[in-house]
Amino acid sequence: MRSLLHVQPTLLKPTTGRILISVPYYNDPFFNRSVVLIIEKDDENCVGLIINQELNCTVRQAVSGIKVDMPVYAGGPVMHHTAFALHNYDNCKQSAEILPHVYTGYDEILLAIFEHAKIPKMDFKFFIGYSGWEPGQLEKEISKKMWVVADGSEELILRTPTPKIWEKAVRSLGKEYTHWLDVPKHIHDN
């Protein structure tokens, strides 16, 4: 019988477009039950955005000059004065495709579209700050079983309700991970 504390790593490597799912026993206050989309990964660095940490303010309140009344997300603990956007609009010159139908970056035209909600099927999220790792740091955290790597999807990243993202990501890993859903959110409360 496998221990409830057993963490089965996936065979996936952390690359752009993949997600990191925090292991529920990794009781870091910032990353507890977080899902991080890797938006850039190379030999020099790794940058990601926490896609399920909604803040108690709107983009309009948090980012000067952007008149969007949608929630803003904490992308991570690094550079809180920097704004990022994820969206599914494929016609923005300042955007880079992270995975199919998910882009990062924005320009004035895209901001105007966001502000006036001109495209009904367009989904987007704004972030303040990001999550970052030095060379080798993320791989070390994965080997210490702090994260499990999975494939990202437009549905999970842009359309899943925020409180359900971690649960849905865990369920996507398969049956051998569903016991994580029974672990208390704050493990020290048990």
N, C-alpha and C positions, 0 to 999 in steps of 0.2 A: 504494500500500500504506500502510495506517495504521500509525503508530508504536505500539509496545507501551506507550509512556508516555502515549498519548492517553487522555483521560478525556472520555467522552461524557456531558454532563449529561442528566438526564431532564427532562421537561416539567412534572414535579410540583413544587408549592410545599411548603415545610415547614409542615405544619399538624398539629394534634392528631390522633393516630392513625397518622401516617406514621412511617416509620423513616428514619434516616440511616445510610448504609453508608459506613464509612471507606474511602477510596481507599488501596490498599496502598502507594502511594508517600508517603502522609502518615505519616511515621515518628515520630509523637508517641508517647512511651512509654506514656501513659495510654490513648490512643484507638487504638492499633495494632490493626487488624482488628476494630474494634468495630462493633456495631450498636446504635443508640440509638433507643428508642421515645420520640417526642415526646408527653408527657402533658399539656402546657399550652403554648399559643402564642397570644399576643395582641400588641398594639402595645407593651406595656411589657416583656415578657420572653418567654423560651422556656425551658421546663424539660423535661428528658428523663432517661431511665434507660437505662444500658448494660445490655442484656439478656443479654450473653454474657461477663461477667467474674465468674465464680464465685470466691468467696474460699475460703480454707482453714479455714473454721469454719462452724458451724451457726448458725441463727437463735437457738437457745437460748444459745449462747456469746456472741453478739454483741449481743443485745437483751435487756435486763433485763426479766424478767416474762413473756416469751413462751417457752412450753415446746414449741417445734417443732424437731425434729431434722432439718430440711431445710437444704440449703446456703443461704448468704446471698450476695448479689451486691453488687458495688461499683457503685452506680448512677451514680457520677461523683465528681469531685474536690471538690464543694462540700458543706458541712455534713455531715460524717461522723457527727454525733451524731443525725441525723434518719433515721427508718426509713420506708420506703414498701413497699407491697404491690401486686402485680398479680395478678389472679385472674379466674376466669370465673363467679363466684357472683353471680347477678343480684338477690339479695334482701338486700343489705346497705344500710342507710339512709345510711351514711357513705361510700359508694362513688360514683364518677362513671364513666360509660361512656366509654372512650377510643375504642374502635372496636367493631364488633359482637362481643359475647361476651368482651370484655376490659375490666376495670374496675380502677381504682386507688382505694386507700383501704380502711380496715378499722375495725371497732369491736369491742367485747368479745365480742359474739355470734359474729362471724366468727372471732375468735381462738380461741374455744372450739371451733368447728367444725374449724379448722386443727389444733389440739392433739389432738383426739380422732379425726381423720380420719373424720368422720361421713358425708361425701358422697363416694362412690368416684370419681365422674367429675369432681370439682373439681380444677382445677389452680391452683397459685399459686407465686409467687416473692416473696421478701422482699429488699429492697435497703437498703443503708446509703449515704447521700449521694445526690447527684443531679448531673446535668450542666446547666449553665445558661449562657445567652447574653444579653447586653444587646441593646437594640433595634439591629437592623442587623448585629450581629456574626455571627450564623449565616449570613445572606445573603452577607456578605462572604466567609466561609469556603467557602461553596458556590461562589461565583464564582471563588475561587482553586483550585477543584477538590480540596478536601480531603474533601468529602462528596458522595454522590449520594443523592437522595431517592427513596424507593420506598413503596409501600403496605405497611402492616403487616397481619398476620393472627394470629388466635388460635393456629393451628398453629405458626407460626414463633416467636411470642413465648412461648407457654406449654408447647408439647409437643416442640419440636425439641431434641435433646440439645445441651447448651451448646457442645461443641467443633465442632458442625456448623452453628451459626447463621449465622456470617459467610458460609461457603461456600454455604449454601442461599439466603441473601439475595442474594448475587452472582449465582447461577444464575438466580434469579427475574427478574433484569434483562434476560436474553437473551444470545444468542451473542456480541454485541459486547463483553461484559464477562468472558467466561470465561477470557481470557488472564490476568486478575488472579490466578486460582487457581495460576498457575505462578510468581508472584513470591514470593521467599523471605519468610518471616514477618518476619525482621529483615533488611531490604534491605542493610544494611551488611555482612552476612555473606557476600554473594555476591562 
